[in-house]
Amino acid sequence: MREKPKQQMRIWAMLCHLSALLGWILLFFLVFLGIPLYLPLNLLAPLMIWRFKKAQYPWIDLQGKESLNFQISLTLYTLFVIAISLIILLTSFSLAVTTNGSINEIKTTLDSLLIVLMSLILFQLVLQSFVVTFAAIKAYNGQHYRYPLTIRILQ
């Protein structure tokens, strides 16, 4: 009887981590439907689990904060990459227009920028999938894992 709450606590802690991947699946579904928005859906499920279960178990409080800090950091990094891409896009487009660049030059610039942006996003998704899965396994085993490159917003 004593083992059940401990296992339940570890399952909820694991779900704090894995539920962030659900947000990315929902985001891809929205993009597939033709809604090109960047919404931080990766924050919604971990935030709900953390808010409802943190008072019950200190372990879920710790794991929920760690998961949310990592997801907030990823969201900020993604917004930074999008902002830099827009600046590069506007700069290259304005240079092409002022120098009377041909349509092929503009198209080449846009294609190369799109390839770089998609490569960065793909790298981020692969990294997130690996690290989140690793953290979820550690949380289920009762071990604490600190995500790399995380801005510690929630203490």
C-alpha positions in Angstrom: 0.0 0.0 0.0 2.9 2.3 0.7 4.5 1.9 -2.8 1.4 3.0 -4.7 1.5 6.8 -3.8 5.2 6.8 -4.5 4.7 5.3 -8.0 1.7 7.6 -8.7 3.9 10.6 -7.7 6.7 9.4 -10.1 4.1 8.9 -12.9 2.8 12.5 -12.5 6.4 13.8 -12.4 7.1 11.9 -15.6 4.0 13.3 -17.2 5.1 16.8 -16.4 8.0 16.3 -18.8 6.3 14.2 -21.5 3.2 16.4 -21.7 5.3 19.2 -23.3 5.8 17.0 -26.4 2.0 17.0 -26.7 2.1 20.8 -27.3 4.4 20.3 -30.3 2.1 17.7 -31.8 -0.8 20.1 -31.5 1.2 22.8 -33.0 2.1 20.7 -36.0 -1.6 19.8 -36.4 -2.5 23.5 -36.5 0.2 24.1 -39.1 -1.1 21.1 -41.1 -4.6 22.6 -41.0 -3.1 25.8 -42.5 -3.0 28.0 -39.3 0.6 29.3 -39.3 0.8 30.5 -35.7 3.5 30.0 -33.2 1.7 29.4 -29.9 3.6 28.2 -26.9 1.4 25.1 -26.6 4.3 23.2 -25.1 3.8 25.1 -21.9 0.1 24.4 -21.4 0.0 20.7 -20.3 3.1 20.8 -18.0 1.7 24.0 -16.4 -1.7 22.4 -15.7 -0.1 19.2 -14.2 2.3 21.2 -12.1 -0.4 23.6 -10.8 -2.8 20.9 -9.8 -0.4 18.4 -8.4 2.4 20.5 -6.8 0.7 20.8 -3.5 0.2 17.1 -3.2 3.8 16.0 -3.8 7.1 18.1 -3.5 8.7 15.9 -6.1 6.1 17.0 -8.7 6.7 20.6 -7.7 10.4 20.2 -8.4 10.0 18.3 -11.6 7.2 20.6 -12.9 9.4 23.7 -12.3 12.3 22.1 -14.1 10.1 21.1 -17.1 8.4 24.5 -17.3 11.8 26.3 -17.1 13.1 24.3 -20.0 9.9 24.8 -22.1 9.9 28.5 -21.4 13.6 28.7 -22.4 12.8 26.8 -25.6 10.0 29.2 -26.4 12.2 32.2 -25.8 15.0 30.7 -28.0 12.4 29.9 -30.8 11.1 33.5 -30.7 14.7 34.8 -30.8 15.4 32.7 -33.9 12.2 33.9 -35.5 13.0 37.5 -34.8 16.6 37.2 -36.2 15.2 35.4 -39.3 12.7 38.3 -39.9 15.5 40.9 -39.5 17.7 39.0 -42.0 14.7 38.6 -44.3 13.9 42.3 -44.3 17.5 43.3 -44.6 18.2 41.0 -47.5 14.9 42.0 -49.2 15.6 45.7 -48.8 19.2 45.2 -50.2 17.8 43.3 -53.2 15.2 46.0 -53.9 17.7 48.9 -53.6 20.3 47.3 -55.8 17.7 46.3 -58.4 18.2 42.6 -57.7 16.5 40.1 -59.9 13.7 37.9 -58.8 16.1 34.9 -58.9 18.4 36.6 -56.3 15.5 37.3 -54.0 14.2 33.8 -54.4 17.6 32.3 -53.7 17.9 34.4 -50.5 14.5 33.4 -49.3 15.1 29.8 -50.0 18.4 29.7 -48.2 16.9 31.5 -45.2 14.0 29.0 -45.1 16.5 26.1 -45.2 18.5 27.6 -42.3 15.3 28.3 -40.3 13.9 24.9 -40.8 17.2 23.3 -39.9 17.3 25.2 -36.6 13.7 24.2 -35.8 14.3 20.6 -36.7 17.5 20.5 -34.5 15.5 22.1 -31.6 12.7 19.5 -32.0 15.1 16.5 -32.1 17.0 17.9 -29.1 13.8 18.5 -27.2 12.5 15.1 -27.9 15.7 13.4 -26.7 16.2 15.6 -23.6 12.5 15.5 -22.5 12.4 11.7 -22.8 15.6 11.4 -20.8 14.3 13.7 -18.1 11.0 11.8 -18.0 12.8 8.5 -17.5 14.9 10.0 -14.7 11.9 11.5 -13.0 10.1 8.1 -13.1 13.2 6.5 -11.6 13.2 9.1 -8.8 16.3 10.9 -10.0 16.5 14.6 -10.5 17.7 15.8 -13.9 18.6 19.4 -14.8 18.0 20.4 -18.4 20.9 22.0 -20.2 20.8 25.6 -21.5 17.8 26.4 -19.3 16.9 29.8 -18.0 15.8 29.4 -14.4 12.7 31.5 -14.2 10.7 29.5 -11.7 12.7 28.8 -8.5 
